[in-house]
Amino acid sequence: MPHILEMPSFNLKKGISEADFLLAHEKFNREFMSKQKGLVSHKLIRDGDKWFEIAIWDSIESKEKAYTDIYKYDGIEEYMSFIDQDGTDDDIPLYTVVKTY
């Protein structure tokens, strides 16, 4: 079964420091993302003010389960408080990984 690459993009809210966001992201990764069944890898990247989270999943089912479970995670409101919702993708792009080297 091919892996699924998920790549939401977002901006931070004005006044949020990169250092504070990175601490919040570390917590989010440690408490939620790293515990998700089927997560192959998770990366945080940026291009100027635009940030991207790249998650590679072993299946669409694993990705969908994590999407459902994220709203049960106690820290989601805190994590999302750093993100400018106006600069967030409404539809998160999903891609099929064709080949990994």
ZARO-65860 format. One record per residue (C-alpha): residue in one letter; residue number from 0; x, y, z. Coordinates in nm, 3 decimals, padded with zeros to 5 digits. Layout:
R  residuo  num       xx       yy       zz
R        A  NUM        X        Y        Z
...
This chain:
R  residuo  num       xx       yy       zz
R        M    0   00.000   00.000   00.000
R        P    1   00.148   00.341  -00.092
R        H    2   00.220   00.596   00.178
R        I    3   00.021   00.919   00.201
R        L    4   00.191   01.259   00.235
R        E    5  -00.013   01.528   00.409
R        M    6   00.106   01.888   00.385
R        P    7  -00.100   02.160   00.554
R        S    8   00.037   02.515   00.539
R        F    9  -00.021   02.801   00.779
R        N   10   00.106   03.132   00.916
R        L   11   00.167   03.215   01.279
R        K   12  -00.049   03.478   01.446
R        K   13   00.106   03.823   01.460
R        G   14   00.319   03.868   01.770
R        I   15   00.393   03.496   01.814
R        S   16   00.765   03.430   01.840
R        E   17   00.921   03.144   01.649
R        A   18   01.080   03.018   01.972
R        D   19   00.742   03.002   02.151
R        F   20   00.581   02.827   01.855
R        L   21   00.862   02.573   01.833
R        L   22   00.815   02.488   02.201
R        A   23   00.442   02.440   02.143
R        H   24   00.513   02.229   01.834
R        E   25   00.758   02.010   02.028
R        K   26   00.486   01.949   02.286
R        F   27   00.228   01.873   02.014
R        N   28   00.468   01.631   01.848
R        R   29   00.567   01.462   02.175
R        E   30   00.215   01.432   02.318
R        F   31   00.013   01.365   02.004
R        M   32   00.181   01.315   01.667
R        S   33   00.453   01.075   01.783
R        K   34   00.186   00.848   01.935
R        Q   35  -00.018   00.810   01.617
R        K   36  -00.034   00.462   01.473
R        G   37   00.077   00.461   01.112
R        L   38   00.282   00.782   01.125
R        V   39   00.598   00.720   00.923
R        S   40   00.756   01.065   00.962
R        H   41   00.664   01.418   01.066
R        K   42   00.852   01.733   00.969
R        L   43   00.804   02.104   01.025
R        I   44   00.940   02.336   00.757
R        R   45   00.896   02.696   00.657
R        D   46   00.946   02.934   00.369
R        G   47   00.959   03.289   00.501
R        D   48   00.640   03.342   00.700
R        K   49   00.467   03.032   00.558
R        W   50   00.496   02.712   00.762
R        F   51   00.430   02.356   00.648
R        E   52   00.380   02.035   00.842
R        I   53   00.469   01.730   00.642
R        A   54   00.333   01.404   00.773
R        I   55   00.381   01.075   00.595
R        W   56   00.131   00.805   00.685
R        D   57   00.131   00.434   00.609
R        S   58  -00.229   00.459   00.481
R        I   59  -00.519   00.697   00.433
R        E   60  -00.695   00.514   00.718
R        S   61  -00.414   00.602   00.962
R        K   62  -00.426   00.965   00.852
R        E   63  -00.805   00.980   00.891
R        K   64  -00.790   00.821   01.238
R        A   65  -00.534   01.079   01.352
R        Y   66  -00.750   01.358   01.209
R        T   67  -01.044   01.233   01.417
R        D   68  -00.832   01.182   01.728
R        I   69  -00.670   01.526   01.714
R        Y   70  -00.992   01.678   01.848
R        K   71  -00.969   01.450   02.152
R        Y   72  -00.614   01.572   02.228
R        D   73  -00.626   01.801   02.533
R        G   74  -00.355   02.031   02.398
R        I   75  -00.505   02.105   02.056
R        E   76  -00.655   02.440   02.157
R        E   77  -00.324   02.557   02.302
R        Y   78  -00.135   02.448   01.990
R        M   79  -00.389   02.606   01.754
R        S   80  -00.373   02.934   01.949
R        F   81  -00.038   03.001   01.776
R        I   82  -00.178   02.960   01.424
R        D   83  -00.348   03.229   01.219
R        Q   84  -00.665   03.056   01.099
R        D   85  -00.700   03.308   00.814
R        G   86  -00.369   03.186   00.670
R        T   87  -00.450   02.816   00.698
R        D   88  -00.542   02.581   00.416
R        D   89  -00.911   02.490   00.420
R        D   90  -00.839   02.171   00.230
R        I   91  -00.520   01.997   00.338
R        P   92  -00.343   01.858   00.033
R        L   93  -00.280   01.485   00.029
R        Y   94  -00.036   01.316  -00.205
R        T   95   00.047   00.955  -00.282
R        V   96   00.413   00.867  -00.230
R        V   97   00.515   00.691  -00.549
R        K   98   00.873   00.599  -00.463
R        T   99   01.099   00.632  -00.158
R        Y  100   01.474   00.602  -00.196
